[in-house]
Amino acid sequence: MSNVLDIEQSTLLLELVPPFDKRDVQLARRRQAKVWHPDLAPPGKQAAHERHLQAINRAADQLEELAETLRGGRVSANAVKVSAAAARKARAEEGQRAWEAEQRRQAADKDRKVNDPFSSQVPDHSVVHRYARCLSYPEWGVGTVSGIYFTGEGDEIQQWARVSFQPGIRTVPADSLQFVDFSKPDPGADRVERFVTAARHAIAEGDYTLAAKRLIYARDAEPDNAAVLRLMTFAFWQAGDLAAAARTVRDWARVERDRPAPQRFASRIYEQMNALDLAVEAAERAASLAPTDGDAWERIGRLTLRTGDTARAIEVLETARELAPTVDGLLDLALANQLAGDLGGELTACEQATVLQRDSSIAWSRLAHALARSDRVSDAIDAADRALKLEPDNRELRTLLESLLERQPRVLPAA
């Protein structure tokens, strides 16, 4: 491979238009890094993204060094033209040498075919396609391949293409191209992978409505694909279309009947729709599918508290406390006991919350309020003082502490 620097190929890789300076090269490098970063690659294409990004970085380094050496720090269009002509001449000379070597090889093969016919093999042939799709960014659609190029030499050689898509001309690594044959339809699995990849890009950009539209096509290709239904539920939910999210999560739950995940999603979606009865039913189904999940039982307790079923809330929150106690779950249990008129149960839950998390200001505050309703004034003062140290600006706590100090019995000091 010739050592002549081909500025034209480097500008094509970075999608730069001359003239440009070092700053333009840096901005182009960043733009391409956001597009071809390996973390954005679909499954199985991380290596292709990484190699393409390495070629982009090498081209950017060369162009930055070139811009620093030129007068004014700018690479002109004429410099690109001259470099391209020199590179083409070098490639032509190398191609001529390769052609001569190929002619010699063919002559030797012809001689061997005549004198040793049984050692010959049928030569392979290749078909060049014109229309292709980028597997990394299928939302670009089907493009027209305008040129195939090679960068590097030896084992580091890399093939890339310039393809004209609907959004514009893009530089794409050859490993990410899928040539399109319009004579036969795409398999359903290929369509699913293509639309899911496009939807993930839309989600990464925060456009959940567009992601949901793309996932509809993936769902139509494979209606029972649980991964598509899960992602589609999330996209509709984040887009604010709760009715569509509820329909999709029901389809997902029918596909994965033995998993609690769709029921958890359904419970949260129904809660956001203010359909608390449906939310409780979905939460109970999730808890029945994962009976050792304390968080699932806590969620049932919170929802039943909102529906006014205090007895059921205490029952499930007690179950959650036995499985995996948390500060939020214990405070919910304390609230349920307070509504049921059980001051002892409320105090026990609040005290356990302070033991579980010693620096929780809300736990100490709830304990202080619960103790204030009992005859343990000194303990209430200690709890309120502890909560104020953790949250000094809480006026409600300060008012409570002042009222407790007034209630504290006054005694004569010991002699």
N, C-alpha and C positions, 0 to 999 in steps of 0.2 A: 504494500500500500504506500502511496506517495506521501511524503512529509509536507507537501505544499498545503498551507492553511487555506481552507475553503471558507471564506467569510460568508458566502451566500448560504451554504448549508447551515452554518451556525445561526444566521439570522432566521432561516426557516424554522429551525428547532425552537428558537425563542419567540417566533412569530413577531419579529421586529421589522420595521420599515425604515430603511436608511433615509436621511442621515440620523445618527443617534450618538449619544455620549455615554459615559460610564453610568450615570444615574438612570438613563433609559434601560440599560442592560440590567441593572439591579432590580428595577421595577418589573421588567419582563421575567426575570428569574423567579421573583416572588409570585407573579401571576401563574406561571407554569407549575410551581411547587404546590400551589393550592389545588391545582387540577389533577396532578399526577402523583400526589403523595401516596405512598404504599398503604397508609391507613384508610384511604378512600377506595381502595381497589376491591372489586368483587371477589368472591372465593376463587382461589386458584390463579389470580392475576397479580398477586403482590410482587412476585419476582419481576414480571414485565414492567410494572410501574416503577420498581426500584431501579432497574437498568435504564429505563427511559429518563428518569430523573437524574441519574448519574451522567448520562450523555448531555442533558440540558445544562447541568452544572459545569461540565468540562467546556462546553461551548461558551457559556457565560464567562468563565475564567479567561478563556482566550480572547474574547471580545473586550473584556475589561482591560486586560494587559495591552491590547492593541490600541484602545482609546487613550490610555495613559501615554503611549509613545508618540501619538500623532499630534501635530500642531493644533492648538485650540481644544484638544481633548475630544474631538468629534470624528466619527467615521463617516465619510461621505458616500454617496451613492456610486460615485466613480470608483472609489477604492473597492467597494463590493464587486463592481462589474469587472475590474481588472483581476481581482483575486479569483473570481469565478472562472474567468477565461484561462488563467494559469492552471487552476485545479482541473478544469476540463481537459486541457492539453496533457496534463500529467496522467489523468485517468485514461485518455485515449492511447497514450504510449503504453501504459500498463495493459490496457485491453488488447493492443496489438500484440504484445508479447504473450499474453494469455491465449490469443487466437492462434498464434504460431505454434505454441505448445500443444494446443488442442488439435491442430492439424497433424502434428507429429504423432500425437497419441492415436488419432483416428487411422493414420496410415499404418501404425503398428497393429492396431486392432484388425484392420483389413487384412494385413499379412497373416495375422494369427488365425483369422477366420478361414483363410484359404488353406493354410498349412495345418491348423489345429482347430477344426470347426467345433469340436465338442467342448472346448473351454470357454466359448463365447456365451454371453447372456443377452437376453432381450433388453434393450435399453429402456429405461423409464422415460416418461414424458410428463410434462406439467401443463396445466391449464391456467391461464391468467384470467382472473375475474375482474370486472370493472366496478361492480357495486358491492359495498361492504357496510357493515354496521359495527360500531365501537361497543364492545362488551362492557367496557368500564363506564361509558356514558350512553346507554341505549336511548335516552331521551333526545339525543341529537338526531335520531332517525337513520334512514339509509342514505349514505353518501356516495359520491363518485370519486374513485381513486384517481388522483391526477399525477402521482409520481411516487416511486419507491426509491429510497435512498439508503446508504450504508454509512455508518460512522464507526471509527476505531479500526483495529487491525488484529490479526491473529485470533486468539480465543476471546478477545474483548470486542469483536465486531458486533455491531447491533444494526438491525434492520428497522426502519421506520418509514412512515408514509405520510403524504399530504393528501387529505381527503376533504372534499367540499361537501359539508353538511348544510342543513337548512339554516342553523345559526351563523354559519360562516366556514371558512377554511380552517381546519385543525390539523396539528401535528400529532400523529398517533403512533405508538409503538406497534410493530407488526403483530406481536403476540396478542394484542387486544382487538384485532380485527376479525370479524366473522363475515366471510364473503356470502352474499345472498344469491340464492338460486330461486328465481321467481316461478319456476315451473312446478315446484312442490311446496306445500304449506309447511310452516314451522311446527315442530313437535310442541305439545302443550307444555312440557317441562322447560323448554327453551324460552317460551313466552313468559312463563311464570318467573324464571330467573331474571329475564330482561326487565320486566315491569317492577319487580321487587327491588332490583338495583337502582332503577330510576326513582322509585319511591323513597329509598333510603337517602339518596342525594337531596330530594326535596325536603325530607325531614331534617337533614343536617343544615339546610338553609332556613329552616323555620316555616316553610310553606306546607302546612299540614293539609290544607284543602287540596292542593295539587297532588300531594302524596296519596290521599284517599282516592282521587280520580284514577291515578295510575294503578292502584291496587285493585280497583274494580275489574280492570282488564285481567289482572293476574287471577282474581277469584273466578272470573268467567272461564278461564282456561282450566283451572283445577278447583272446583267448588269445595272439595273436602280437604284442602291443604291447610292444616292447622296453623302453620307459620304465617301464611298470608292472612288468615282471619285474625290472628293475634295482632299483627302489625296494622291491619285495616281498622280494627277496633280502636287501637291507640291513636291512629291518625284522625278518625272521625271524632273521637273524644277531645283531642287537643284542638281540633278545628272548631269545636263548639256545637257540632251537629249531634246532639245527644240522642235524638230519635234514631238516626242511622247507626250510631254507636251501639244502642240497645239492640237493634235488629242484628247487627253483626255479631255481637257477643253471644246472642242466643244461638246463631249458627255455629259459632266456635264451641259453645258448650255441648251442642249435639254431636260434634265431631270428637271432642275430648271429654267423654262422660266421666272418666275416672280421675280427672285432674282438677284440683281446686282453683287453679289460676283463672279460668274463665268465670267462675263464680265470684271470685274476689273482684275482678273487673266489673262484673254485672252489679255487684252490691254498691260499688262506688258510683257507677253511672246512675243507678236508680236513686241513690241518695242525692246526687246533684240535681236530679229531676224532681226531687221532693216526693218521690214515690217510696215512702219509708217502709210500707208493708212489703213491697217487692224487694227492697234492700235487705230487710231482715231475713226474708226467705232465702235469698241468694247467699247471705252471710252464713246462715245455718247449714245450707248445703255445702259450702266451703269447709266449715268446721267438721261436718260429718265425713268429708273426704280426707281431712287432715286432722284427726282428733287430738294429736299431740301438739298442735300449733296454738300456743297461748295467745298470740296476737289475733287469731281468728275468733277466739272466744271473747276477747276484750272488745272486738268490733261489734259482736252481737250485743254485748252489754251496753255499749254506747248508744246503739240504735234503739234498743228496747227502752232505754231511759228516755229517749226523745219521743217514743210512742206512749209513754206513761205506764208501762208494765214494770213496776218497780220490783216486784217479787221475782220475775224472770231475770231481770238485770242482776239482782244480787246472786241468783243461782249461777249464772254463767260467769260472772266476774269472780266468784269464789273458785270456780273451775280453773279460770285463767291464773289466779293466784297460786293454785297448787301446781300448775304446769310450769309457768315461767313468769314470776311476778315482775312487774315494771312499775315505775313511779306513776305513770299516767293511769295504768289499770287500777292501782291501789287507790288513787284519788277518785277515780270513777266509782269504785266500790264504796268509798267513804261518802260520796254524794248520794248513792243509792240508799245507804243505811240512814243517812240524814233524812231523806224523803220518807223513809219507812218509820222514822221516829226511834231508831236504834242508836242511841248516843254511844253506847259501849262499842258497838261494831264500827262506828265512825272513828272513834278515838284509836282503836286498834289498827285500822287501815292507815290512818294518818301517821301514827308512830312507826309503822313498818315502812312507810314511804320515806320518812326521814332517816331511818336506818339504812335503807337501800341506797340512798343518795344524800350524803351528808351536806352537800352544798346546794341543795335545791331550795330556793327561797319560797317557791309556791307551796312546797310540802310543809315547811315550817309555818308559813302563814295559815294554811288550812288547819294545821294542828293547833295553832294559837286560837283561832276562832272556835274550834271545837272545844278546847279546854275552857274557853271563856264562858261557854254555856253550862259548864259543870261547876263544882265547888273547888276545883284545883286551881285556885287563883295564882299561886306562886309558880306552878308549872306553866300556866298560860303566859305569865310575865316573862319567864325564861324563853319560851318558844317565840314570843313576839319580839323579844330583844335579839334573838338569834336571826330571825327573818329580817329585821331592820339592818343588821350588820351586812347581810347579803344584798339587801335592796334598800338603801338609805332614803331614797326619794319617794317611798310609798306612803302617801298621806293617810290612807285607810289604816295601815298598820300602826302609824304613829298615834292616830286617834284611839285605836283599840288599846294600845299600851297605856295611854293616859287614863282611860276609863278603868283599866285593870289596876293601875296604881292607886286610884281613888278607892277601889273596892278592897284593896289589901288591908287586912286588920292591922291596927297600930298597937304596938306593945312597948312597955317600958324596957329600956336597955338593962341588961344584967348588971348587978353591982360589981 
